[in-house]
């Protein structure tokens, strides 16, 4: 790789292949797919953003280097922003996801980084993350009952969603002064398909119903009936349509900022989403992977050919894109790691451990360290890194 090329890495949070590759739902993405390259054999190495994005951005399987979410001292030396910067590229990162914000170390290695931290409304997402990090007894006996009582009367999800729209990313991108030069690395993280599912064009009455459904999804998912699941999926599909429009605007902006024929672009998701196909919703981190819609991700590339015969995992996508790597090597990283937080770890720097490891290549759970398809490259032993594994 040299500086005569631009690189653009786009992550669409929670985007399922089923919707991504539907021409009626996401016509622009499918136009790109047909004109360029794509794969329907792409998978995530982790079921949610905390460890799925680090796998994409560092090339390390979850827990191969660190127990902590995000970018930290254990994996920052392989962070794409830093590597591109060291290679002489100008680096730009824009995200509306609190999990890929400065709170989790993602502001490291950029010439320009925007996570809208100064916008107080965007801190709603951070507050939501803090609530989730509270001890389970507090959430179970205090937080959940409060939201149950208020369900259908609170419009917080709408306010949150308004503040994490991809349109903010597009407007920020359009303001960058790239002057049609090469040697740029751009990272964009969109939140449109992520819960709460509150599509852009809803009437006040529709918003109230959507809020009620989303609150039930968050705090009483076991009580959702089939009709409510269908309604949630319909809201999700509308979110995917919103995302498709954002992607079209992104490409219009990129054409004005860069020489597209000298730009390699990757569009993928960090993970999928579940709608009770096998007993759970959203993207659970601590239950067995038995739902491929939760695990399979879309992968569309521009000026970067894909081999239809290959499986691609998060860390493989990193190696295709990483200027310091030796390229794609195959499917030896075909595992998905579920995880849970460790008791006693602090809210500020929460520590996690594996809850299961699933080998999709051989369709089996991995129940002993000797069977792992990788060895850790840190000073810690496999036993220390994977302590607490319960298969």
Short mmCIF file of the C-alpha atoms (twelve columns), coordinates in Angstrom:
data_MODEL
# 
_entry.id   MODEL 
# 
loop_
_atom_site.group_PDB 
_atom_site.id 
_atom_site.type_symbol 
_atom_site.label_atom_id 
_atom_site.label_alt_id 
_atom_site.label_comp_id 
_atom_site.label_asym_id 
_atom_site.label_seq_id 
_atom_site.Cartn_x 
_atom_site.Cartn_y 
_atom_site.Cartn_z 
_atom_site.pdbx_PDB_model_num 
ATOM 1   C CA . UNK A 1   0.000   0.000   0.000  1 
ATOM 2   C CA . UNK A 2   1.162   3.515   -0.760 1 
ATOM 3   C CA . UNK A 3   -0.045  7.054   -0.328 1 
ATOM 4   C CA . UNK A 4   -1.325  7.225   -3.915 1 
ATOM 5   C CA . UNK A 5   -4.488  5.591   -2.563 1 
ATOM 6   C CA . UNK A 6   -7.270  6.608   -0.167 1 
ATOM 7   C CA . UNK A 7   -8.928  4.199   2.264  1 
ATOM 8   C CA . UNK A 8   -12.455 4.531   3.640  1 
ATOM 9   C CA . UNK A 9   -13.763 2.148   6.306  1 
ATOM 10  C CA . UNK A 10  -17.512 2.291   7.041  1 
ATOM 11  C CA . UNK A 11  -19.161 0.349   9.866  1 
ATOM 12  C CA . UNK A 12  -22.961 0.094   9.954  1 
ATOM 13  C CA . UNK A 13  -23.914 -0.950  13.465 1 
ATOM 14  C CA . UNK A 14  -26.249 -4.002  13.794 1 
ATOM 15  C CA . UNK A 15  -26.848 -4.297  10.029 1 
ATOM 16  C CA . UNK A 16  -28.119 -7.762  9.081  1 
ATOM 17  C CA . UNK A 17  -27.299 -9.309  5.712  1 
ATOM 18  C CA . UNK A 18  -30.989 -10.078 5.192  1 
ATOM 19  C CA . UNK A 19  -31.783 -6.364  5.037  1 
ATOM 20  C CA . UNK A 20  -28.478 -5.106  3.648  1 
ATOM 21  C CA . UNK A 21  -28.732 -7.267  0.535  1 
ATOM 22  C CA . UNK A 22  -32.430 -6.574  -0.085 1 
ATOM 23  C CA . UNK A 23  -32.684 -4.273  -3.115 1 
ATOM 24  C CA . UNK A 24  -35.998 -2.799  -1.960 1 
ATOM 25  C CA . UNK A 25  -34.707 -1.948  1.507  1 
ATOM 26  C CA . UNK A 26  -31.196 -0.732  0.633  1 
ATOM 27  C CA . UNK A 27  -31.131 0.019   -3.118 1 
ATOM 28  C CA . UNK A 28  -27.997 2.195   -3.024 1 
ATOM 29  C CA . UNK A 29  -25.887 -0.341  -1.142 1 
ATOM 30  C CA . UNK A 30  -26.999 -3.030  -3.570 1 
ATOM 31  C CA . UNK A 31  -26.091 -0.833  -6.516 1 
ATOM 32  C CA . UNK A 32  -22.574 -0.581  -5.065 1 
ATOM 33  C CA . UNK A 33  -22.633 -4.337  -4.470 1 
ATOM 34  C CA . UNK A 34  -23.481 -5.095  -8.091 1 
ATOM 35  C CA . UNK A 35  -20.979 -2.642  -9.572 1 
ATOM 36  C CA . UNK A 36  -18.107 -3.607  -7.275 1 
ATOM 37  C CA . UNK A 37  -17.411 -6.549  -4.992 1 
ATOM 38  C CA . UNK A 38  -19.221 -8.208  -2.095 1 
ATOM 39  C CA . UNK A 39  -19.398 -11.333 0.025  1 
ATOM 40  C CA . UNK A 40  -22.248 -13.249 1.636  1 
ATOM 41  C CA . UNK A 41  -19.728 -15.230 3.681  1 
ATOM 42  C CA . UNK A 42  -18.632 -12.531 6.123  1 
ATOM 43  C CA . UNK A 43  -18.903 -13.009 9.894  1 
ATOM 44  C CA . UNK A 44  -18.110 -11.244 13.141 1 
ATOM 45  C CA . UNK A 45  -15.607 -12.402 15.743 1 
ATOM 46  C CA . UNK A 46  -17.784 -10.987 18.550 1 
ATOM 47  C CA . UNK A 47  -21.550 -10.498 18.954 1 
ATOM 48  C CA . UNK A 48  -21.531 -6.814  19.968 1 
ATOM 49  C CA . UNK A 49  -19.657 -3.556  19.441 1 
ATOM 50  C CA . UNK A 50  -17.448 -3.657  22.557 1 
ATOM 51  C CA . UNK A 51  -15.230 -6.391  21.075 1 
ATOM 52  C CA . UNK A 52  -16.408 -6.626  17.448 1 
ATOM 53  C CA . UNK A 53  -15.086 -3.188  16.448 1 
ATOM 54  C CA . UNK A 54  -11.686 -3.722  18.122 1 
ATOM 55  C CA . UNK A 55  -11.386 -6.928  16.067 1 
ATOM 56  C CA . UNK A 56  -12.069 -4.910  12.914 1 
ATOM 57  C CA . UNK A 57  -9.779  -2.052  13.902 1 
ATOM 58  C CA . UNK A 58  -6.824  -4.013  15.351 1 
ATOM 59  C CA . UNK A 59  -6.966  -7.471  13.772 1 
ATOM 60  C CA . UNK A 60  -6.968  -9.170  17.194 1 
ATOM 61  C CA . UNK A 61  -9.581  -11.749 18.171 1 
ATOM 62  C CA . UNK A 62  -11.471 -10.747 21.348 1 
ATOM 63  C CA . UNK A 63  -9.389  -11.525 24.458 1 
ATOM 64  C CA . UNK A 64  -6.306  -12.277 22.359 1 
ATOM 65  C CA . UNK A 65  -4.696  -9.132  23.796 1 
ATOM 66  C CA . UNK A 66  -6.992  -7.550  26.376 1 
ATOM 67  C CA . UNK A 67  -9.930  -8.017  28.713 1 
ATOM 68  C CA . UNK A 68  -11.044 -4.412  28.249 1 
ATOM 69  C CA . UNK A 69  -13.400 -3.036  25.614 1 
ATOM 70  C CA . UNK A 70  -12.184 -0.533  23.034 1 
ATOM 71  C CA . UNK A 71  -8.661  0.713   22.326 1 
ATOM 72  C CA . UNK A 72  -6.189  0.616   25.197 1 
ATOM 73  C CA . UNK A 73  -2.521  0.000   25.980 1 
ATOM 74  C CA . UNK A 74  -2.842  -3.691  25.096 1 
ATOM 75  C CA . UNK A 75  -3.987  -3.210  21.496 1 
ATOM 76  C CA . UNK A 76  -3.319  0.429   20.517 1 
ATOM 77  C CA . UNK A 77  -0.098  -0.462  18.681 1 
ATOM 78  C CA . UNK A 78  -2.216  -2.257  16.046 1 
ATOM 79  C CA . UNK A 79  -5.046  0.292   15.872 1 
ATOM 80  C CA . UNK A 80  -5.709  1.187   12.229 1 
ATOM 81  C CA . UNK A 81  -5.673  4.937   12.852 1 
ATOM 82  C CA . UNK A 82  -2.200  4.765   14.354 1 
ATOM 83  C CA . UNK A 83  -0.873  2.440   11.652 1 
ATOM 84  C CA . UNK A 84  -2.155  4.611   8.809  1 
ATOM 85  C CA . UNK A 85  -0.780  7.692   10.530 1 
ATOM 86  C CA . UNK A 86  2.646   6.059   10.911 1 
ATOM 87  C CA . UNK A 87  2.550   5.239   7.192  1 
ATOM 88  C CA . UNK A 88  2.141   8.946   6.433  1 
ATOM 89  C CA . UNK A 89  -1.625  9.032   5.804  1 
ATOM 90  C CA . UNK A 90  -3.914  11.788  7.007  1 
ATOM 91  C CA . UNK A 91  -6.455  10.139  9.313  1 
ATOM 92  C CA . UNK A 92  -10.082 11.111  9.961  1 
ATOM 93  C CA . UNK A 93  -12.491 9.362   12.339 1 
ATOM 94  C CA . UNK A 94  -16.197 10.209  12.731 1 
ATOM 95  C CA . UNK A 95  -18.615 8.235   14.923 1 
ATOM 96  C CA . UNK A 96  -22.015 8.667   16.557 1 
ATOM 97  C CA . UNK A 97  -21.581 5.548   18.714 1 
ATOM 98  C CA . UNK A 98  -20.639 6.122   22.375 1 
ATOM 99  C CA . UNK A 99  -18.885 2.731   22.369 1 
ATOM 100 C CA . UNK A 100 -16.455 3.934   19.670 1 
ATOM 101 C CA . UNK A 101 -15.994 7.371   21.234 1 
ATOM 102 C CA . UNK A 102 -13.156 8.830   23.293 1 
ATOM 103 C CA . UNK A 103 -14.706 7.139   26.347 1 
ATOM 104 C CA . UNK A 104 -13.308 3.856   24.983 1 
ATOM 105 C CA . UNK A 105 -10.033 5.176   23.565 1 
ATOM 106 C CA . UNK A 106 -11.061 5.548   19.922 1 
ATOM 107 C CA . UNK A 107 -9.758  9.109   19.678 1 
ATOM 108 C CA . UNK A 108 -6.194  7.734   19.566 1 
ATOM 109 C CA . UNK A 109 -4.136  8.132   16.383 1 
ATOM 110 C CA . UNK A 110 -6.269  10.550  14.364 1 
ATOM 111 C CA . UNK A 111 -5.402  13.872  12.761 1 
ATOM 112 C CA . UNK A 112 -9.123  14.661  13.098 1 
ATOM 113 C CA . UNK A 113 -11.633 12.854  15.330 1 
ATOM 114 C CA . UNK A 114 -15.285 13.691  15.958 1 
ATOM 115 C CA . UNK A 115 -17.570 11.843  18.355 1 
ATOM 116 C CA . UNK A 116 -19.820 14.837  19.175 1 
ATOM 117 C CA . UNK A 117 -18.770 14.610  22.790 1 
ATOM 118 C CA . UNK A 118 -19.440 18.292  23.337 1 
ATOM 119 C CA . UNK A 119 -23.089 17.875  22.409 1 
ATOM 120 C CA . UNK A 120 -24.809 17.199  25.713 1 
ATOM 121 C CA . UNK A 121 -27.702 15.389  24.075 1 
ATOM 122 C CA . UNK A 122 -25.357 12.751  22.721 1 
ATOM 123 C CA . UNK A 123 -24.418 11.886  26.289 1 
ATOM 124 C CA . UNK A 124 -27.780 10.123  26.549 1 
ATOM 125 C CA . UNK A 125 -26.087 7.174   24.901 1 
ATOM 126 C CA . UNK A 126 -23.241 7.341   27.392 1 
ATOM 127 C CA . UNK A 127 -25.736 7.473   30.254 1 
ATOM 128 C CA . UNK A 128 -27.456 4.411   28.813 1 
ATOM 129 C CA . UNK A 129 -24.109 2.611   28.773 1 
ATOM 130 C CA . UNK A 130 -23.455 3.571   32.378 1 
ATOM 131 C CA . UNK A 131 -26.870 2.189   33.373 1 
ATOM 132 C CA . UNK A 132 -26.014 -1.096  31.689 1 
ATOM 133 C CA . UNK A 133 -22.727 -1.226  33.575 1 
ATOM 134 C CA . UNK A 134 -24.411 -0.914  36.969 1 
ATOM 135 C CA . UNK A 135 -24.543 -4.024  39.171 1 
ATOM 136 C CA . UNK A 136 -27.279 -6.421  38.114 1 
ATOM 137 C CA . UNK A 137 -29.266 -6.125  41.400 1 
ATOM 138 C CA . UNK A 138 -29.587 -2.362  40.904 1 
ATOM 139 C CA . UNK A 139 -30.691 -2.743  37.307 1 
ATOM 140 C CA . UNK A 140 -33.059 -5.599  38.095 1 
ATOM 141 C CA . UNK A 141 -34.714 -4.210  41.215 1 
ATOM 142 C CA . UNK A 142 -34.544 -0.454  40.690 1 
ATOM 143 C CA . UNK A 143 -33.923 0.583   37.044 1 
ATOM 144 C CA . UNK A 144 -36.157 -1.962  35.288 1 
ATOM 145 C CA . UNK A 145 -39.212 -1.370  37.537 1 
ATOM 146 C CA . UNK A 146 -38.918 2.382   36.955 1 
ATOM 147 C CA . UNK A 147 -38.854 1.983   33.177 1 
ATOM 148 C CA . UNK A 148 -41.684 -0.564  33.363 1 
ATOM 149 C CA . UNK A 149 -43.804 1.997   35.194 1 
ATOM 150 C CA . UNK A 150 -42.946 4.748   32.694 1 
ATOM 151 C CA . UNK A 151 -43.100 2.608   29.535 1 
ATOM 152 C CA . UNK A 152 -44.941 4.376   26.735 1 
ATOM 153 C CA . UNK A 153 -44.762 7.767   28.482 1 
ATOM 154 C CA . UNK A 154 -41.099 8.629   27.965 1 
ATOM 155 C CA . UNK A 155 -39.746 9.886   24.638 1 
ATOM 156 C CA . UNK A 156 -36.063 9.531   25.581 1 
ATOM 157 C CA . UNK A 157 -35.357 6.951   22.802 1 
ATOM 158 C CA . UNK A 158 -36.617 9.453   20.216 1 
ATOM 159 C CA . UNK A 159 -34.363 12.176  21.601 1 
ATOM 160 C CA . UNK A 160 -31.427 9.795   21.672 1 
ATOM 161 C CA . UNK A 161 -32.036 8.672   18.103 1 
ATOM 162 C CA . UNK A 162 -32.307 12.225  16.836 1 
ATOM 163 C CA . UNK A 163 -28.835 12.883  18.142 1 
ATOM 164 C CA . UNK A 164 -27.109 9.841   16.640 1 
ATOM 165 C CA . UNK A 165 -28.408 10.159  13.092 1 
ATOM 166 C CA . UNK A 166 -25.983 9.477   10.277 1 
ATOM 167 C CA . UNK A 167 -26.823 12.858  8.804  1 
ATOM 168 C CA . UNK A 168 -24.472 14.354  11.411 1 
ATOM 169 C CA . UNK A 169 -21.646 12.219  10.037 1 
ATOM 170 C CA . UNK A 170 -22.435 13.271  6.465  1 
ATOM 171 C CA . UNK A 171 -22.416 16.981  7.371  1 
ATOM 172 C CA . UNK A 172 -19.109 16.625  9.211  1 
ATOM 173 C CA . UNK A 173 -17.587 14.665  6.337  1 
ATOM 174 C CA . UNK A 174 -18.632 17.323  3.819  1 
ATOM 175 C CA . UNK A 175 -16.704 19.962  5.788  1 
ATOM 176 C CA . UNK A 176 -13.362 18.154  5.613  1 
ATOM 177 C CA . UNK A 177 -10.776 19.906  3.427  1 
ATOM 178 C CA . UNK A 178 -9.293  16.939  1.516  1 
ATOM 179 C CA . UNK A 179 -8.828  18.789  -1.808 1 
ATOM 180 C CA . UNK A 180 -9.023  15.646  -3.975 1 
ATOM 181 C CA . UNK A 181 -5.702  14.433  -2.630 1 
ATOM 182 C CA . UNK A 182 -4.711  10.833  -1.984 1 
ATOM 183 C CA . UNK A 183 -3.131  9.485   1.190  1 
ATOM 184 C CA . UNK A 184 -6.252  9.705   3.388  1 
ATOM 185 C CA . UNK A 185 -7.749  7.148   5.775  1 
ATOM 186 C CA . UNK A 186 -11.377 7.820   6.782  1 
ATOM 187 C CA . UNK A 187 -13.386 5.868   9.356  1 
ATOM 188 C CA . UNK A 188 -17.176 6.323   9.675  1 
ATOM 189 C CA . UNK A 189 -19.415 4.544   12.195 1 
ATOM 190 C CA . UNK A 190 -23.190 4.765   11.637 1 
ATOM 191 C CA . UNK A 191 -25.846 3.912   14.250 1 
ATOM 192 C CA . UNK A 192 -29.062 3.944   12.178 1 
ATOM 193 C CA . UNK A 193 -30.036 0.234   12.499 1 
ATOM 194 C CA . UNK A 194 -29.149 0.049   16.209 1 
ATOM 195 C CA . UNK A 195 -31.867 0.015   18.851 1 
ATOM 196 C CA . UNK A 196 -33.826 1.995   19.811 1 
ATOM 197 C CA . UNK A 197 -35.495 1.520   16.425 1 
ATOM 198 C CA . UNK A 198 -36.928 4.996   15.850 1 
ATOM 199 C CA . UNK A 199 -37.015 5.709   12.092 1 
ATOM 200 C CA . UNK A 200 -36.640 9.285   10.947 1 
ATOM 201 C CA . UNK A 201 -40.111 9.816   9.449  1 
ATOM 202 C CA . UNK A 202 -42.658 8.940   12.156 1 
ATOM 203 C CA . UNK A 203 -45.763 10.783  13.253 1 
ATOM 204 C CA . UNK A 204 -46.158 11.691  16.914 1 
ATOM 205 C CA . UNK A 205 -48.560 8.772   17.394 1 
ATOM 206 C CA . UNK A 206 -46.143 6.371   15.675 1 
ATOM 207 C CA . UNK A 207 -43.275 7.675   17.824 1 
ATOM 208 C CA . UNK A 208 -45.207 6.936   21.022 1 
ATOM 209 C CA . UNK A 209 -45.913 3.374   19.861 1 
ATOM 210 C CA . UNK A 210 -42.283 2.910   18.806 1 
ATOM 211 C CA . UNK A 211 -41.075 4.176   22.188 1 
ATOM 212 C CA . UNK A 212 -43.372 1.753   24.001 1 
ATOM 213 C CA . UNK A 213 -42.083 -1.157  21.910 1 
ATOM 214 C CA . UNK A 214 -38.440 -0.158  22.341 1 
ATOM 215 C CA . UNK A 215 -38.797 0.246   26.099 1 
ATOM 216 C CA . UNK A 216 -40.334 -3.215  26.273 1 
ATOM 217 C CA . UNK A 217 -37.491 -4.545  24.101 1 
ATOM 218 C CA . UNK A 218 -34.942 -3.092  26.508 1 
ATOM 219 C CA . UNK A 219 -36.526 -3.974  29.816 1 
ATOM 220 C CA . UNK A 220 -39.021 -6.812  29.253 1 
ATOM 221 C CA . UNK A 221 -37.949 -8.630  26.061 1 
ATOM 222 C CA . UNK A 222 -39.292 -11.933 27.376 1 
ATOM 223 C CA . UNK A 223 -42.818 -10.437 27.290 1 
ATOM 224 C CA . UNK A 224 -42.735 -9.442  23.608 1 
ATOM 225 C CA . UNK A 225 -45.326 -11.289 21.533 1 
ATOM 226 C CA . UNK A 226 -45.022 -12.249 17.856 1 
ATOM 227 C CA . UNK A 227 -46.886 -9.171  16.614 1 
ATOM 228 C CA . UNK A 228 -44.658 -6.869  18.666 1 
ATOM 229 C CA . UNK A 229 -41.526 -8.596  17.348 1 
ATOM 230 C CA . UNK A 230 -42.836 -8.072  13.817 1 
ATOM 231 C CA . UNK A 231 -43.512 -4.392  14.545 1 
ATOM 232 C CA . UNK A 232 -39.984 -3.967  15.942 1 
ATOM 233 C CA . UNK A 233 -38.506 -5.612  12.858 1 
ATOM 234 C CA . UNK A 234 -40.560 -3.283  10.638 1 
ATOM 235 C CA . UNK A 235 -39.117 -0.309  12.543 1 
ATOM 236 C CA . UNK A 236 -35.642 -1.796  12.105 1 
ATOM 237 C CA . UNK A 237 -36.198 -2.150  8.356  1 
ATOM 238 C CA . UNK A 238 -37.164 1.517   8.141  1 
ATOM 239 C CA . UNK A 239 -33.923 2.334   9.995  1 
ATOM 240 C CA . UNK A 240 -32.030 0.378   7.321  1 
ATOM 241 C CA . UNK A 241 -33.726 2.474   4.650  1 
ATOM 242 C CA . UNK A 242 -32.596 5.622   6.488  1 
ATOM 243 C CA . UNK A 243 -29.057 4.234   6.566  1 
ATOM 244 C CA . UNK A 244 -29.106 3.549   2.826  1 
ATOM 245 C CA . UNK A 245 -29.923 7.205   2.145  1 
ATOM 246 C CA . UNK A 246 -27.048 8.228   4.418  1 
ATOM 247 C CA . UNK A 247 -24.647 5.966   2.526  1 
ATOM 248 C CA . UNK A 248 -25.733 7.531   -0.758 1 
ATOM 249 C CA . UNK A 249 -25.011 10.984  0.658  1 
ATOM 250 C CA . UNK A 250 -21.648 9.753   1.944  1 
ATOM 251 C CA . UNK A 251 -20.636 8.683   -1.541 1 
ATOM 252 C CA . UNK A 252 -21.738 12.007  -2.993 1 
ATOM 253 C CA . UNK A 253 -19.496 13.708  -0.436 1 
ATOM 254 C CA . UNK A 254 -16.597 11.338  -1.108 1 
ATOM 255 C CA . UNK A 255 -16.757 12.069  -4.830 1 
ATOM 256 C CA . UNK A 256 -16.301 15.760  -4.030 1 
ATOM 257 C CA . UNK A 257 -13.509 15.142  -1.528 1 
ATOM 258 C CA . UNK A 258 -11.492 12.299  -3.091 1 
ATOM 259 C CA . UNK A 259 -10.560 10.665  -6.351 1 
ATOM 260 C CA . UNK A 260 -12.919 7.699   -6.123 1 
ATOM 261 C CA . UNK A 261 -11.008 5.620   -8.667 1 
ATOM 262 C CA . UNK A 262 -8.015  5.848   -6.298 1 
ATOM 263 C CA . UNK A 263 -10.044 5.054   -3.179 1 
ATOM 264 C CA . UNK A 264 -10.496 1.638   -1.583 1 
ATOM 265 C CA . UNK A 265 -13.717 1.396   0.403  1 
ATOM 266 C CA . UNK A 266 -14.980 -1.245  2.819  1 
ATOM 267 C CA . UNK A 267 -18.572 -1.249  4.065  1 
ATOM 268 C CA . UNK A 268 -19.461 -3.815  6.706  1 
ATOM 269 C CA . UNK A 269 -21.206 -4.277  10.068 1 
ATOM 270 C CA . UNK A 270 -19.697 -4.985  13.450 1 
ATOM 271 C CA . UNK A 271 -22.373 -7.645  14.085 1 
ATOM 272 C CA . UNK A 272 -25.941 -8.516  13.148 1 
ATOM 273 C CA . UNK A 273 -29.193 -8.363  15.082 1 
ATOM 274 C CA . UNK A 274 -31.655 -10.980 16.357 1 
ATOM 275 C CA . UNK A 275 -35.449 -10.823 16.402 1 
ATOM 276 C CA . UNK A 276 -36.306 -13.803 18.582 1 
ATOM 277 C CA . UNK A 277 -35.487 -16.364 15.882 1 
ATOM 278 C CA . UNK A 278 -33.993 -18.629 18.528 1 
ATOM 279 C CA . UNK A 279 -35.229 -17.129 21.756 1 
ATOM 280 C CA . UNK A 280 -33.436 -13.791 22.094 1 
ATOM 281 C CA . UNK A 281 -33.523 -10.290 20.646 1 
ATOM 282 C CA . UNK A 282 -30.921 -7.680  19.694 1 
ATOM 283 C CA . UNK A 283 -27.271 -8.789  19.955 1 
ATOM 284 C CA . UNK A 284 -26.629 -10.711 23.124 1 
ATOM 285 C CA . UNK A 285 -23.076 -11.124 24.351 1 
ATOM 286 C CA . UNK A 286 -23.388 -14.010 26.771 1 
ATOM 287 C CA . UNK A 287 -25.656 -16.572 25.102 1 
ATOM 288 C CA . UNK A 288 -24.546 -19.260 22.606 1 
ATOM 289 C CA . UNK A 289 -24.321 -18.264 18.967 1 
ATOM 290 C CA . UNK A 290 -27.140 -20.253 17.395 1 
ATOM 291 C CA . UNK A 291 -28.545 -17.554 15.170 1 
ATOM 292 C CA . UNK A 292 -26.627 -16.737 12.003 1 
ATOM 293 C CA . UNK A 293 -28.506 -13.453 11.519 1 
ATOM 294 C CA . UNK A 294 -26.812 -12.382 14.744 1 
ATOM 295 C CA . UNK A 295 -23.413 -13.439 13.437 1 
ATOM 296 C CA . UNK A 296 -23.378 -12.884 9.656  1 
ATOM 297 C CA . UNK A 297 -22.514 -9.381  8.436  1 
ATOM 298 C CA . UNK A 298 -22.664 -7.683  5.027  1 
ATOM 299 C CA . UNK A 299 -19.381 -6.925  3.277  1 
ATOM 300 C CA . UNK A 300 -19.252 -4.637  0.232  1 
ATOM 301 C CA . UNK A 301 -16.011 -3.243  -1.145 1 
ATOM 302 C CA . UNK A 302 -15.028 -0.712  -3.815 1 
ATOM 303 C CA . UNK A 303 -11.686 -1.055  -5.646 1 
ATOM 304 C CA . UNK A 304 -10.873 -3.993  -3.375 1 
ATOM 305 C CA . UNK A 305 -11.853 -7.338  -4.987 1 
ATOM 306 C CA . UNK A 306 -13.199 -10.136 -2.780 1 
ATOM 307 C CA . UNK A 307 -12.956 -13.862 -3.421 1 
ATOM 308 C CA . UNK A 308 -16.431 -15.463 -3.406 1 
ATOM 309 C CA . UNK A 309 -14.885 -18.740 -2.226 1 
ATOM 310 C CA . UNK A 310 -13.508 -17.267 0.988  1 
ATOM 311 C CA . UNK A 311 -15.025 -16.733 4.403  1 
ATOM 312 C CA . UNK A 312 -14.200 -13.313 5.839  1 
ATOM 313 C CA . UNK A 313 -14.062 -12.586 9.559  1 
ATOM 314 C CA . UNK A 314 -13.614 -9.241  11.329 1 
ATOM 315 C CA . UNK A 315 -9.877  -9.778  11.698 1 
ATOM 316 C CA . UNK A 316 -9.588  -10.829 8.040  1 
ATOM 317 C CA . UNK A 317 -11.212 -7.558  6.980  1 
ATOM 318 C CA . UNK A 318 -8.594  -5.755  9.036  1 
ATOM 319 C CA . UNK A 319 -5.770  -7.613  7.275  1 
ATOM 320 C CA . UNK A 320 -7.165  -6.754  3.845  1 
ATOM 321 C CA . UNK A 321 -7.175  -3.097  4.781  1 
ATOM 322 C CA . UNK A 322 -4.193  -2.778  7.095  1 
ATOM 323 C CA . UNK A 323 -1.122  -1.212  5.421  1 
ATOM 324 C CA . UNK A 324 1.131   -3.056  7.891  1 
ATOM 325 C CA . UNK A 325 -0.373  -6.514  7.287  1 
ATOM 326 C CA . UNK A 326 0.523   -9.124  4.699  1 
ATOM 327 C CA . UNK A 327 -3.047  -9.389  3.452  1 
ATOM 328 C CA . UNK A 328 -5.788  -11.973 3.678  1 
ATOM 329 C CA . UNK A 329 -4.589  -15.415 4.754  1 
ATOM 330 C CA . UNK A 330 -7.717  -17.552 4.992  1 
ATOM 331 C CA . UNK A 331 -10.230 -18.677 7.567  1 
ATOM 332 C CA . UNK A 332 -8.113  -19.717 10.539 1 
ATOM 333 C CA . UNK A 333 -9.837  -16.989 12.611 1 
ATOM 334 C CA . UNK A 334 -13.331 -18.504 12.198 1 
ATOM 335 C CA . UNK A 335 -14.452 -18.187 15.807 1 
ATOM 336 C CA . UNK A 336 -16.963 -15.990 17.593 1 
ATOM 337 C CA . UNK A 337 -16.308 -15.098 21.229 1 
ATOM 338 C CA . UNK A 338 -19.187 -14.379 23.599 1 
ATOM 339 C CA . UNK A 339 -18.422 -12.537 26.789 1 
ATOM 340 C CA . UNK A 340 -19.704 -11.144 30.069 1 
ATOM 341 C CA . UNK A 341 -18.475 -8.538  32.521 1 
ATOM 342 C CA . UNK A 342 -16.420 -9.673  35.487 1 
ATOM 343 C CA . UNK A 343 -17.841 -9.111  38.932 1 
ATOM 344 C CA . UNK A 344 -16.044 -6.444  40.884 1 
ATOM 345 C CA . UNK A 345 -14.587 -4.595  37.868 1 
ATOM 346 C CA . UNK A 346 -15.064 -0.837  37.922 1 
ATOM 347 C CA . UNK A 347 -17.630 1.030   35.854 1 
ATOM 348 C CA . UNK A 348 -14.926 3.323   34.404 1 
ATOM 349 C CA . UNK A 349 -12.692 0.487   33.211 1 
ATOM 350 C CA . UNK A 350 -14.911 -2.545  33.011 1 
ATOM 351 C CA . UNK A 351 -13.211 -5.910  32.653 1 
ATOM 352 C CA . UNK A 352 -14.745 -8.759  30.666 1 
ATOM 353 C CA . UNK A 353 -14.250 -12.498 30.342 1 
ATOM 354 C CA . UNK A 354 -15.295 -15.090 27.775 1 
ATOM 355 C CA . UNK A 355 -18.623 -16.870 28.268 1 
ATOM 356 C CA . UNK A 356 -18.179 -19.187 25.273 1 
ATOM 357 C CA . UNK A 357 -16.104 -19.627 22.129 1 
ATOM 358 C CA . UNK A 358 -17.765 -21.055 19.059 1 
ATOM 359 C CA . UNK A 359 -15.861 -22.465 16.092 1 
ATOM 360 C CA . UNK A 360 -18.152 -21.860 13.110 1 
ATOM 361 C CA . UNK A 361 -15.757 -23.436 10.664 1 
ATOM 362 C CA . UNK A 362 -16.198 -26.790 12.387 1 
ATOM 363 C CA . UNK A 363 -19.612 -26.049 13.936 1 
ATOM 364 C CA . UNK A 364 -18.583 -26.761 17.494 1 
ATOM 365 C CA . UNK A 365 -17.939 -25.111 20.818 1 
ATOM 366 C CA . UNK A 366 -14.323 -24.930 21.906 1 
ATOM 367 C CA . UNK A 367 -14.097 -26.280 25.429 1 
ATOM 368 C CA . UNK A 368 -10.374 -26.339 26.104 1 
ATOM 369 C CA . UNK A 369 -7.550  -23.877 25.564 1 
ATOM 370 C CA . UNK A 370 -5.447  -26.385 23.618 1 
ATOM 371 C CA . UNK A 371 -8.143  -26.412 20.913 1 
ATOM 372 C CA . UNK A 372 -8.081  -22.677 20.299 1 
ATOM 373 C CA . UNK A 373 -7.235  -21.733 16.681 1 
ATOM 374 C CA . UNK A 374 -4.800  -19.042 17.863 1 
ATOM 375 C CA . UNK A 375 -2.178  -18.397 20.509 1 
ATOM 376 C CA . UNK A 376 -2.038  -15.147 22.404 1 
ATOM 377 C CA . UNK A 377 0.762   -12.803 21.421 1 
ATOM 378 C CA . UNK A 378 0.841   -10.931 24.738 1 
ATOM 379 C CA . UNK A 379 2.959   -11.669 27.770 1 
ATOM 380 C CA . UNK A 380 -0.067  -13.173 29.500 1 
ATOM 381 C CA . UNK A 381 -0.650  -16.901 29.206 1 
ATOM 382 C CA . UNK A 382 -3.671  -18.384 27.445 1 
ATOM 383 C CA . UNK A 383 -4.907  -19.528 30.833 1 
ATOM 384 C CA . UNK A 384 -4.772  -15.967 32.211 1 
ATOM 385 C CA . UNK A 385 -6.414  -14.389 29.159 1 
ATOM 386 C CA . UNK A 386 -9.206  -16.971 28.927 1 
ATOM 387 C CA . UNK A 387 -9.750  -17.568 32.612 1 
ATOM 388 C CA . UNK A 388 -13.410 -17.992 33.427 1 
ATOM 389 C CA . UNK A 389 -14.401 -19.682 30.182 1 
ATOM 390 C CA . UNK A 390 -17.565 -21.722 30.742 1 
ATOM 391 C CA . UNK A 391 -18.530 -23.955 27.835 1 
# 
